[in-house]
Amino acid sequence: MDMVMNLGTEKPVVIFSKTSCGISHAIITLIRGFGANPTVHELDELPNGHEIEKALMALGCNPSVPAVFIGKAFVGGSNEIMSLNIRGKLKPLLLKANAIWI
C-alpha cells in the first residue's frame, strides 16, 4: 500500500488505469479536458501491476481502476470523479492541487 501512496502523491493528478478499461479512458479524458496533465499508471503494462491492483482494492477501490489521486489525496474511482464533476467541484479541486490554472 505504501507503494500506491507514494506513486499517488508524486504529481498533482495521478490515475491508476488499465489500457482495456473504457471508464478509465473516459475519466482520463475528462480530467485532461480541464487542462490537467495527469500521470497515468497503466497497471496491465507494469511488472508489479497486480500488486498495485491488490493495494488499490485494499484502499476500497472496487473495481480497482480507475483510481484517482488529486492533490496528494486519494479521491476515489469513476463514481466519485463523476459526482465531483456534476456538482461543479472537480475543477476547484484541480485548481487547489495546482493541476490547472485559471
All heavy atoms as an XYZ file, in Angstrom:
762
protein
N       0.828     -1.196      0.000
C       0.000      0.000      0.000
C       0.868      1.253      0.000
O       0.486      2.252     -0.580
C      -0.949     -0.004      1.184
C      -1.875      1.178      1.116
S      -3.494      1.087      1.879
C      -3.865     -0.559      2.169
N       2.037      1.201      0.637
C       2.936      2.361      0.646
C       3.352      2.736     -0.771
O       3.456      3.919     -1.098
C       4.186      2.071      1.481
C       3.891      2.035      2.970
O       2.850      2.583      3.383
O       4.696      1.463      3.716
N       3.581      1.722     -1.616
C       3.977      1.984     -2.990
C       2.878      2.768     -3.709
O       3.156      3.725     -4.431
C       4.248      0.670     -3.724
C       4.604      0.864     -5.175
S       4.978     -0.640     -6.109
C       4.278     -1.960     -5.175
N       1.623      2.403     -3.507
C       0.500      3.093     -4.134
C       0.422      4.532     -3.641
O       0.254      5.462     -4.432
C      -0.834      2.357     -3.878
C      -2.021      3.203     -4.277
C      -0.848      1.036     -4.627
N       0.572      4.725     -2.349
C       0.508      6.079     -1.800
C       1.662      6.934     -2.314
O       1.477      8.106     -2.631
C       0.495      6.040     -0.274
C      -0.746      5.371      0.298
S      -2.324      6.019     -0.312
C      -2.345      7.616      0.477
N       2.843      6.345     -2.429
C       3.986      7.089     -2.964
C       3.763      7.475     -4.409
O       4.005      8.620     -4.802
C       5.282      6.283     -2.821
C       5.758      6.180     -1.394
O       5.419      7.001     -0.550
N       6.539      5.158     -1.102
N       3.309      6.540     -5.220
C       3.025      6.836     -6.627
C       1.872      7.828     -6.744
O       1.898      8.727     -7.594
C       2.682      5.553     -7.397
C       3.819      4.574     -7.648
C       3.265      3.268     -8.218
C       4.855      5.169     -8.580
N       0.866      7.660     -5.902
C      -0.326      8.508     -5.967
C      -0.088      9.945     -5.582
O      -0.867     10.822     -5.942
N       0.988     10.194     -4.869
C       1.244     11.557     -4.414
C       2.417     12.216     -5.136
O       2.857     13.288     -4.747
C       1.499     11.576     -2.890
O       2.610     10.751     -2.590
C       0.275     11.102     -2.131
N       2.906     11.594     -6.212
C       4.089     12.135     -6.890
C       3.798     13.344     -7.770
O       4.708     14.136     -8.052
C       4.788     11.040     -7.704
C       3.985     10.538     -8.889
C       4.630      9.349     -9.601
O       5.707      8.895     -9.179
O       4.039      8.882    -10.579
N       2.586     13.520     -8.213
C       2.196     14.625     -9.099
C       0.839     15.163     -8.653
O       0.139     14.526     -7.873
C       2.087     14.131    -10.549
C       3.369     13.574    -11.131
C       4.336     14.664    -11.466
C       5.579     14.046    -12.100
N       6.534     14.984    -12.545
N       0.408     16.330     -9.181
C      -0.899     16.884     -8.775
C      -2.077     15.959     -9.070
O      -3.019     15.886     -8.297
C      -1.001     18.182     -9.570
C       0.405     18.591     -9.831
C       1.162     17.287    -10.000
N      -2.027     15.236    -10.206
C      -3.095     14.284    -10.536
C      -2.448     12.974    -10.985
O      -1.636     12.967    -11.913
C      -4.026     14.800    -11.656
C      -5.120     13.771    -11.949
C      -4.632     16.135    -11.291
N      -2.815     11.895    -10.324
C      -2.312     10.566    -10.666
C      -3.503      9.636    -10.810
O      -4.391      9.610     -9.956
C      -1.341     10.030     -9.587
C      -0.866      8.626     -9.935
C      -0.155     10.974     -9.416
N      -3.508      8.901    -11.917
C      -4.607      7.969    -12.187
C      -4.032      6.575    -12.415
O      -3.110      6.401    -13.219
C      -5.419      8.409    -13.420
C      -5.969      9.824    -13.216
C      -6.545      7.407    -13.708
C      -6.623     10.419    -14.455
N      -4.570      5.602    -11.703
C      -4.246      4.205    -11.947
C      -5.325      3.663    -12.870
O      -6.518      3.835    -12.605
C      -4.191      3.426    -10.638
C      -3.039      3.834     -9.767
C      -3.207      4.811     -8.801
C      -1.792      3.259     -9.929
C      -2.147      5.204     -8.003
C      -0.724      3.647     -9.134
C      -0.896      4.630     -8.170
N      -4.899      3.024    -13.950
C      -5.808      2.626    -15.015
C      -5.386      1.275    -15.578
O      -4.401      0.688    -15.147
C      -5.741      3.711    -16.115
O      -6.509      3.356    -17.231
N      -6.163      0.796    -16.539
C      -5.788     -0.347    -17.374
C      -6.089      0.052    -18.813
O      -7.087      0.744    -19.076
C      -6.585     -1.604    -17.008
C      -6.174     -2.215    -15.698
C      -6.905     -3.524    -15.469
C      -6.486     -4.149    -14.164
N      -7.227     -5.385    -13.888
N      -5.247     -0.377    -19.727
C      -5.409      0.023    -21.127
C      -6.737     -0.445    -21.711
O      -7.262      0.183    -22.619
C      -4.263     -0.515    -21.995
O      -4.198     -1.942    -21.866
C      -2.929      0.092    -21.588
N      -7.301     -1.503    -21.164
C      -8.547     -2.059    -21.687
C      -9.803     -1.498    -21.029
O     -10.912     -1.889    -21.376
C      -8.537     -3.580    -21.525
O      -8.432     -3.907    -20.147
N      -9.636     -0.560    -20.096
C     -10.782     -0.052    -19.339
C     -11.330      1.234    -19.958
O     -10.692      2.292    -19.893
C     -10.368      0.188    -17.888
S     -11.708      0.843    -16.872
N     -12.512      1.136    -20.522
C     -13.157      2.289    -21.140
C     -13.510      3.387    -20.148
O     -13.413      4.579    -20.464
N     -13.913      3.015    -18.951
C     -14.252      4.012    -17.933
C     -12.999      4.784    -17.528
O     -13.044      6.004    -17.347
C     -14.923      3.346    -16.708
C     -16.241      2.677    -17.104
C     -15.143      4.357    -15.597
C     -17.314      3.616    -17.604
N     -11.885      4.086    -17.382
C     -10.629      4.765    -17.062
C     -10.289      5.781    -18.148
O      -9.903      6.920    -17.852
C      -9.479      3.763    -16.929
O      -9.633      2.961    -15.789
N     -10.436      5.373    -19.386
C     -10.158      6.274    -20.509
C     -11.060      7.508    -20.435
O     -10.604      8.634    -20.644
C     -10.347      5.548    -21.846
C     -10.149      6.415    -23.030
N      -8.911      6.855    -23.425
C     -11.042      6.965    -23.885
C      -9.048      7.637    -24.497
N     -10.335      7.706    -24.787
N     -12.328      7.312    -20.105
C     -13.264      8.433    -20.001
C     -12.861      9.394    -18.878
O     -12.928     10.622    -19.046
C     -14.688      7.914    -19.770
N     -12.422      8.867    -17.745
C     -12.010      9.711    -16.616
C     -10.735     10.479    -16.970
O     -10.617     11.678    -16.678
C     -11.822      8.862    -15.336
C     -13.155      8.262    -14.891
C     -11.167      9.676    -14.230
C     -14.245      9.272    -14.553
N      -9.789      9.820    -17.614
C      -8.560     10.489    -18.054
C      -8.902     11.614    -19.023
O      -8.387     12.736    -18.897
C      -7.588      9.470    -18.691
C      -7.089      8.489    -17.629
C      -6.430     10.176    -19.379
C      -6.424      7.247    -18.187
N      -9.793     11.346    -19.968
C     -10.205     12.355    -20.945
C     -10.907     13.525    -20.267
O     -10.668     14.690    -20.601
C     -11.117     11.716    -22.015
O     -10.393     10.648    -22.650
C     -11.559     12.725    -23.051
N     -11.767     13.235    -19.299
C     -12.468     14.283    -18.549
C     -11.467     15.203    -17.854
O     -11.550     16.434    -17.969
C     -13.415     13.659    -17.516
C     -14.067     14.628    -16.529
C     -15.041     15.554    -17.253
C     -14.774     13.856    -15.420
N     -10.525     14.626    -17.155
C      -9.551     15.426    -16.410
C      -8.649     16.203    -17.357
O      -8.351     17.379    -17.119
C      -8.769     14.531    -15.424
C      -9.731     14.106    -14.297
C      -7.542     15.240    -14.873
C      -9.184     13.113    -13.325
N      -8.246     15.592    -18.451
C      -7.448     16.318    -19.455
C      -8.255     17.451    -20.077
O      -7.692     18.464    -20.484
C      -6.947     15.365    -20.522
C      -5.803     14.509    -20.052
C      -5.212     13.663    -21.150
N      -4.045     12.959    -20.651
C      -3.689     11.754    -21.041
N      -4.397     11.098    -21.960
N      -2.608     11.183    -20.535
N      -9.567     17.291    -20.149
C     -10.440     18.323    -20.703
C     -10.401     19.619    -19.913
O     -10.685     20.695    -20.454
N     -10.034     19.533    -18.649
C      -9.883     20.734    -17.822
C      -8.517     21.381    -18.015
O      -8.255     22.448    -17.483
C     -10.073     20.395    -16.337
C     -11.497     20.174    -15.941
C     -11.991     18.892    -15.756
C     -12.358     21.246    -15.753
C     -13.308     18.674    -15.388
C     -13.677     21.046    -15.383
C     -14.155     19.752    -15.202
N      -7.643     20.702    -18.757
C      -6.301     21.214    -18.988
C      -5.237     20.577    -18.111
O      -4.072     20.947    -18.181
N      -5.629     19.621    -17.301
C      -4.661     18.923    -16.441
C      -3.898     17.888    -17.261
O      -4.389     17.408    -18.286
C      -5.382     18.244    -15.279
N      -2.720     17.574    -16.795
C      -1.897     16.553    -17.437
C      -1.607     15.460    -16.411
O      -0.551     15.461    -15.777
C      -0.598     17.175    -17.971
C       0.216     16.194    -18.768
O      -0.303     15.206    -19.261
N       1.503     16.459    -18.883
N      -2.560     14.536    -16.235
C      -2.389     13.526    -15.188
C      -1.268     12.545    -15.503
O      -0.998     12.246    -16.668
C      -3.736     12.807    -15.168
C      -4.270     12.972    -16.546
C      -3.780     14.323    -17.007
N      -0.626     12.069    -14.459
C       0.289     10.944    -14.595
C      -0.586      9.698    -14.563
O      -1.387      9.522    -13.645
C       1.301     10.916    -13.431
O       2.087     12.099    -13.491
C       2.183      9.695    -13.497
N      -0.452      8.856    -15.578
C      -1.292      7.663    -15.682
C      -0.415      6.420    -15.565
O       0.563      6.267    -16.293
C      -2.067      7.645    -17.018
C      -2.917      6.379    -17.121
C      -2.928      8.892    -17.165
N      -0.761      5.571    -14.623
C      -0.077      4.290    -14.449
C      -1.012      3.197    -14.958
O      -2.061      2.936    -14.351
C       0.258      4.038    -12.976
C       1.225      5.023    -12.407
N       2.570      5.002    -12.694
C       1.038      6.073    -11.564
C       3.166      5.984    -12.049
N       2.263      6.653    -11.361
N      -0.649      2.603    -16.086
C      -1.439      1.521    -16.684
C      -1.017      0.203    -16.022
O       0.067     -0.307    -16.295
C      -1.221      1.461    -18.199
C      -1.624      2.718    -18.942
C      -3.125      2.923    -19.059
O      -3.903      2.074    -18.550
O      -3.523      3.921    -19.675
N      -1.864     -0.314    -15.159
C      -1.498     -1.487    -14.360
C      -1.180     -2.706    -15.205
O      -0.313     -3.506    -14.837
C      -2.611     -1.821    -13.363
C      -2.943     -0.737    -12.343
C      -3.985     -1.242    -11.360
C      -1.708     -0.243    -11.625
N      -1.854     -2.852    -16.340
C      -1.603     -4.024    -17.175
C      -0.296     -3.906    -17.968
O       0.099     -4.851    -18.641
C      -2.779     -4.316    -18.099
C      -3.217     -3.130    -18.924
O      -2.851     -1.988    -18.595
O      -3.946     -3.332    -19.905
N       0.394     -2.782    -17.863
C       1.685     -2.609    -18.525
C       2.843     -2.565    -17.538
O       3.996     -2.441    -17.943
C       1.672     -1.324    -19.363
C       0.718     -1.387    -20.538
C       0.710     -0.122    -21.367
O       1.218      0.923    -20.905
O       0.196     -0.199    -22.501
N       2.541     -2.643    -16.252
C       3.581     -2.588    -15.223
C       3.904     -3.988    -14.710
O       2.985     -4.791    -14.487
C       3.115     -1.725    -14.043
C       2.826     -0.259    -14.338
C       2.233      0.424    -13.110
C       4.094      0.442    -14.779
N       5.191     -4.281    -14.491
C       5.541     -5.609    -13.980
C       4.939     -5.892    -12.602
O       4.640     -7.036    -12.289
C       7.074     -5.600    -13.917
C       7.511     -4.217    -14.200
C       6.356     -3.444    -14.740
N       4.750     -4.853    -11.789
C       4.160     -5.030    -10.464
C       2.701     -4.563    -10.428
O       2.153     -4.284     -9.363
C       4.990     -4.283     -9.412
C       5.064     -2.792     -9.694
O       4.739     -2.332    -10.787
N       5.509     -2.030     -8.715
N       2.068     -4.527    -11.579
C       0.690     -4.051    -11.684
C      -0.289     -4.836    -10.834
O      -1.215     -4.266    -10.253
N      -0.093     -6.139    -10.740
C      -1.007     -6.968     -9.941
C      -0.913     -6.603     -8.455
O      -1.936     -6.534     -7.771
C      -0.708     -8.448    -10.166
C      -1.717     -9.362     -9.555
N      -3.021     -9.436     -9.999
C      -1.621    -10.230     -8.516
C      -3.688    -10.297     -9.251
N      -2.854    -10.805     -8.353
N       0.294     -6.331     -7.983
C       0.477     -5.925     -6.583
C      -0.189     -4.571     -6.327
O      -0.831     -4.379     -5.291
C       1.969     -5.811     -6.254
C       2.719     -7.111     -6.280
C       4.220     -6.891     -6.191
O       4.646     -5.981     -5.456
O       4.956     -7.621     -6.877
N      -0.015     -3.655     -7.265
C      -0.626     -2.330     -7.133
C      -2.142     -2.458     -7.126
O      -2.827     -1.812     -6.334
C      -0.146     -1.384     -8.252
C       1.353     -1.100     -8.091
C      -0.943     -0.089     -8.251
C       1.969     -0.333     -9.241
N      -2.661     -3.325     -7.988
C      -4.109     -3.537     -8.046
C      -4.640     -4.061     -6.706
O      -5.676     -3.599     -6.218
C      -4.449     -4.506     -9.173
C      -5.925     -4.669     -9.395
C      -6.250     -5.459    -10.645
O      -5.356     -6.091    -11.238
O      -7.432     -5.444    -11.037
N      -3.935     -4.986     -6.089
C      -4.341     -5.503     -4.771
C      -4.346     -4.379     -3.734
O      -5.258     -4.291     -2.908
C      -3.405     -6.625     -4.322
C      -3.634     -7.949     -4.994
C      -2.686     -8.985     -4.417
C      -2.847    -10.324     -5.083
N      -1.913    -11.320     -4.540
N      -3.331     -3.527     -3.780
C      -3.243     -2.416     -2.828
C      -4.383     -1.428     -3.041
O      -4.947     -0.901     -2.074
C      -1.894     -1.718     -2.954
N      -4.746     -1.173     -4.282
C      -5.866     -0.274     -4.581
C      -7.170     -0.856     -4.045
O      -7.999     -0.124     -3.493
C      -5.970     -0.009     -6.086
C      -4.871      0.856     -6.685
C      -4.939      0.820     -8.206
C      -4.964      2.285     -6.175
N      -7.342     -2.149     -4.186
C      -8.546     -2.789     -3.663
C      -8.578     -2.703     -2.136
O      -9.644     -2.515     -1.551
C      -8.651     -4.218     -4.171
C      -8.909     -4.240     -5.677
S      -9.081     -5.874     -6.352
C     -10.814     -6.131     -6.054
N      -7.410     -2.779     -1.509
C      -7.339     -2.640     -0.051
C      -7.710     -1.218      0.381
O      -8.203     -1.013      1.493
C      -5.944     -3.001      0.442
N      -7.486     -0.237     -0.500
C      -7.884      1.149     -0.225
C      -9.393      1.347     -0.362
O      -9.912      2.383      0.013
C      -7.195      2.104     -1.204
C      -5.835      2.634     -0.859
C      -5.292      3.470     -2.002
C      -5.880      3.459      0.411
N     -10.061      0.363     -0.956
C     -11.502      0.465     -1.134
C     -11.935      0.624     -2.572
O     -13.113      0.845     -2.840
N     -11.000      0.529     -3.503
C     -11.335      0.629     -4.924
C     -11.890     -0.709     -5.400
O     -11.182     -1.701     -5.433
C     -10.098      0.960     -5.753
S      -9.395      2.538     -5.419
N     -13.152     -0.712     -5.749
C     -13.764     -1.916     -6.297
C     -14.795     -1.501     -7.319
O     -15.853     -1.035     -6.921
C     -14.385     -2.768     -5.196
C     -14.755     -4.149     -5.696
O     -14.339     -4.552     -6.764
N     -15.550     -4.855     -4.915
N     -14.479     -1.556     -8.606
C     -13.295     -2.146     -9.220
C     -12.035     -1.343     -8.920
O     -12.106     -0.200     -8.486
C     -13.610     -2.133    -10.712
C     -14.586     -1.034    -10.885
C     -15.375     -0.970     -9.610
N     -10.892     -1.963     -9.198
C      -9.612     -1.362     -8.821
C      -9.247     -0.138     -9.652
O      -8.477      0.701     -9.202
C      -8.505     -2.407     -8.921
O      -8.415     -2.904    -10.247
N      -9.761     -0.055    -10.867
C      -9.465      1.101    -11.735
C     -10.756      1.666    -12.290
O     -11.732      0.937    -12.448
C      -8.501      0.722    -12.891
C      -7.160      0.327    -12.350
C      -9.078     -0.334    -13.800
N     -10.805      2.950    -12.580
C      -9.754      3.920    -12.316
C      -9.689      4.270    -10.836
O     -10.691      4.226    -10.139
C     -10.174      5.136    -13.135
C     -11.678      5.051    -13.171
C     -11.990      3.574    -13.211
N      -8.494      4.604    -10.389
C      -8.277      5.102     -9.031
C      -7.559      6.438     -9.183
O      -6.515      6.506     -9.818
C      -7.443      4.122     -8.221
N      -8.139      7.488     -8.618
C      -7.654      8.840     -8.874
C      -7.177      9.509     -7.590
O      -7.887      9.523     -6.584
C      -8.768      9.695     -9.526
C      -8.270     11.099     -9.838
C      -9.306      9.020    -10.786
N      -5.977     10.062     -7.676
C      -5.401     10.880     -6.617
C      -5.323     12.307     -7.144
O      -4.840     12.533     -8.255
C      -3.984     10.420     -6.266
C      -3.917      9.138     -5.486
C      -4.137      7.916     -6.096
C      -3.619      9.163     -4.134
C      -4.057      6.733     -5.378
C      -3.540      7.989     -3.405
C      -3.757      6.765     -4.021
N      -5.799     13.255     -6.372
C      -5.699     14.676     -6.736
C      -5.164     15.417     -5.525
O      -5.693     15.284     -4.419
C      -7.062     15.260     -7.162
C      -7.614     14.515     -8.380
C      -6.935     16.761     -7.457
C      -9.012     14.942     -8.810
N      -4.119     16.211     -5.766
C      -3.539     16.982     -4.667
C      -3.005     16.117     -3.554
O      -3.199     16.422     -2.378
N      -2.366     15.015     -3.915
C      -1.743     14.088     -2.959
C      -2.738     13.336     -2.082
O      -2.375     12.738     -1.088
C      -0.705     14.807     -2.097
C       0.412     15.447     -2.895
C       1.477     16.018     -1.986
C       2.519     16.764     -2.775
N       3.474     15.960     -3.458
N      -4.009     13.366     -2.458
C      -5.031     12.659     -1.682
C      -5.798     11.703     -2.591
O      -6.084     12.024     -3.745
C      -5.996     13.652     -1.045
N      -6.138     10.552     -2.050
C      -6.954      9.599     -2.797
C      -8.383     10.120     -2.847
O      -8.998     10.367     -1.811
C      -6.906      8.226     -2.126
C      -7.797      7.226     -2.771
C      -7.594      6.840     -4.082
C      -8.846      6.675     -2.073
C      -8.427      5.918     -4.691
C      -9.681      5.743     -2.656
C      -9.465      5.366     -3.979
N      -8.888     10.332     -4.077
C     -10.241     10.858     -4.256
C     -11.238      9.729     -4.454
O     -12.343      9.763     -3.930
C     -10.294     11.846     -5.444
C     -11.710     12.323     -5.697
C      -9.365     13.018     -5.195
N     -10.859      8.719     -5.218
C     -11.749      7.590     -5.447
C     -11.711      7.129     -6.885
O     -10.762      7.383     -7.621
N     -12.802      6.479     -7.269
C     -12.914      5.934     -8.614
C     -13.803      6.785     -9.500
O     -14.024      7.975     -9.242
N     -14.339      6.159    -10.511
C     -15.132      6.893    -11.509
C     -16.388      7.516    -10.901
O     -16.736      8.649    -11.250
C     -15.503      5.975    -12.675
O     -16.222      4.847    -12.217
N     -17.048      6.822     -9.989
C     -18.262      7.386     -9.382
C     -17.966      8.686     -8.644
O     -18.702      9.666     -8.774
C     -18.922      6.389     -8.421
C     -19.579      5.243     -9.148
O     -19.855      5.310    -10.341
N     -19.824      4.170     -8.419
N     -16.886      8.690     -7.879
C     -16.533      9.888     -7.113
C     -16.130     11.036     -8.042
O     -16.532     12.187     -7.828
C     -15.393      9.582     -6.126
C     -15.795      8.682     -4.982
C     -15.855      7.187     -5.345
O     -15.377      6.793     -6.435
O     -16.403      6.415     -4.541
N     -15.359     10.732     -9.081
C     -14.918     11.780    -10.014
C     -16.112     12.351    -10.775
O     -16.247     13.574    -10.912
C     -13.851     11.237    -10.988
C     -12.581     10.833    -10.221
C     -13.522     12.264    -12.074
C     -11.913     11.941     -9.446
N     -16.997     11.497    -11.245
C     -18.176     11.985    -11.981
C     -19.085     12.789    -11.058
O     -19.634     13.817    -11.470
C     -18.937     10.813    -12.600
C     -18.170     10.127    -13.722
S     -17.652     11.246    -15.041
C     -19.207     11.640    -15.771
N     -19.228     12.360     -9.828
C     -20.049     13.091     -8.870
C     -19.462     14.484     -8.607
O     -20.191     15.485     -8.581
C     -20.151     12.307     -7.561
O     -20.875     13.028     -6.610
N     -18.144     14.546     -8.403
C     -17.493     15.846     -8.218
C     -17.715     16.748     -9.423
O     -17.986     17.943     -9.279
C     -15.986     15.664     -7.982
C     -15.556     15.132     -6.622
C     -14.086     14.730     -6.649
C     -15.813     16.179     -5.546
N     -17.610     16.180    -10.613
C     -17.788     16.965    -11.826
C     -19.215     17.489    -11.947
O     -19.426     18.674    -12.227
C     -17.413     16.128    -13.054
C     -17.409     16.944    -14.319
O     -16.856     18.042    -14.350
N     -18.018     16.414    -15.361
N     -20.189     16.640    -11.710
C     -21.593     17.034    -11.821
C     -21.937     18.133    -10.813
O     -22.685     19.056    -11.117
C     -22.518     15.804    -11.629
C     -22.393     14.889    -12.847
C     -23.960     16.213    -11.396
C     -23.006     13.523    -12.665
N     -21.339     18.057     -9.619
C     -21.596     19.062     -8.582
C     -20.736     20.321     -8.736
O     -20.819     21.231     -7.924
C     -21.381     18.457     -7.195
C     -22.419     17.384     -6.864
C     -22.230     16.789     -5.492
N     -20.996     16.019     -5.454
C     -20.188     15.923     -4.404
N     -20.491     16.528     -3.279
N     -19.095     15.212     -4.456
N     -19.916     20.352     -9.791
C     -19.074     21.522    -10.032
C     -17.888     21.628     -9.088
O     -17.324     22.711     -8.918
N     -17.477     20.514     -8.513
C     -16.399     20.545     -7.528
C     -15.082     19.965     -8.038
O     -14.061     20.066     -7.354
C     -16.828     19.813     -6.258
C     -17.983     20.511     -5.566
C     -18.319     19.898     -4.251
C     -19.444     20.707     -3.612
N     -19.688     20.293     -2.248
N     -15.089     19.384     -9.237
C     -13.857     18.796     -9.756
C     -12.864     19.883    -10.163
O     -11.688     19.824     -9.804
C     -14.157     17.866    -10.936
C     -12.955     17.157    -11.561
C     -12.176     16.363    -10.517
C     -13.408     16.244    -12.690
N     -13.331     20.887    -10.883
C     -12.429     21.955    -11.328
C     -11.787     22.674    -10.141
O     -10.556     22.860    -10.140
C     -13.164     22.941    -12.229
C     -12.255     24.011    -12.789
C     -12.974     24.913    -13.769
C     -12.033     25.966    -14.333
N     -12.729     26.825    -15.308
N     -12.552     23.072     -9.110
C     -11.900     23.700     -7.955
C     -10.864     22.793     -7.283
O      -9.831     23.267     -6.806
C     -13.059     24.004     -7.005
C     -14.259     24.093     -7.875
C     -14.013     23.122     -8.995
N     -11.130     21.495     -7.256
C     -10.178     20.557     -6.668
C      -8.888     20.510     -7.489
O      -7.787     20.502     -6.933
C     -10.818     19.165     -6.581
C     -10.093     18.105     -5.767
C      -9.895     18.544     -4.326
C     -10.875     16.800     -5.818
N      -9.022     20.524     -8.809
C      -7.850     20.543     -9.691
C      -7.071     21.847     -9.539
O      -5.837     21.846     -9.544
C      -8.276     20.329    -11.144
C      -8.842     18.945    -11.481
C      -9.467     18.947    -12.862
C      -7.768     17.877    -11.360
N      -7.795     22.951     -9.390
C      -7.143     24.248     -9.167
C      -6.362     24.248     -7.858
O      -5.208     24.683     -7.804
C      -8.175     25.379     -9.153
C      -8.720     25.813    -10.508
C      -9.976     26.646    -10.333
C      -7.665     26.581    -11.278
N      -6.982     23.760     -6.808
C      -6.350     23.726     -5.488
C      -5.097     22.873     -5.493
O      -4.120     23.158     -4.806
C      -7.345     23.202     -4.445
C      -6.814     23.213     -3.034
C      -7.872     22.750     -2.056
C      -7.295     22.701     -0.651
N      -8.223     22.135      0.306
N      -5.095     21.812     -6.314
C      -3.946     20.897     -6.406
C      -2.856     21.436     -7.332
O      -1.834     20.796     -7.514
C      -4.415     19.538     -6.900
N      -3.094     22.614     -7.918
C      -2.170     23.196     -8.912
C      -2.008     22.303    -10.134
O      -0.949     22.290    -10.757
C      -0.809     23.523     -8.297
C      -0.896     24.656     -7.321
O      -1.587     25.645     -7.560
N      -0.222     24.533     -6.196
N      -3.055     21.566    -10.464
C      -3.049     20.733    -11.661
C      -3.465     21.553    -12.881
O      -3.123     21.204    -14.004
C      -3.990     19.545    -11.490
N      -4.228     22.611    -12.635
C      -4.643     23.542    -13.696
C      -4.548     24.956    -13.154
O      -4.461     25.169    -11.948
C      -6.067     23.249    -14.210
C      -7.092     23.386    -13.074
C      -6.154     21.880    -14.854
C      -8.545     23.298    -13.530
N      -4.577     25.907    -14.076
C      -4.558     27.314    -13.709
C      -5.702     28.008    -14.410
O      -6.179     27.561    -15.442
C      -3.236     27.957    -14.128
C      -2.068     27.320    -13.462
C      -1.487     27.688    -12.308
C      -1.350     26.148    -13.898
N      -0.449     26.828    -11.986
C      -0.345     25.889    -12.954
C      -1.453     25.301    -15.002
C       0.535     24.829    -13.066
C      -0.577     24.244    -15.110
C       0.396     24.018    -14.144
N      -6.118     29.121    -13.863
C      -7.229     29.879    -14.457
C      -6.764     30.583    -15.702
O      -5.716     31.050    -15.852
C      -7.795     30.906    -13.450
C      -8.390     30.173    -12.278
C      -8.829     31.786    -14.113
C      -8.925     31.051    -11.169
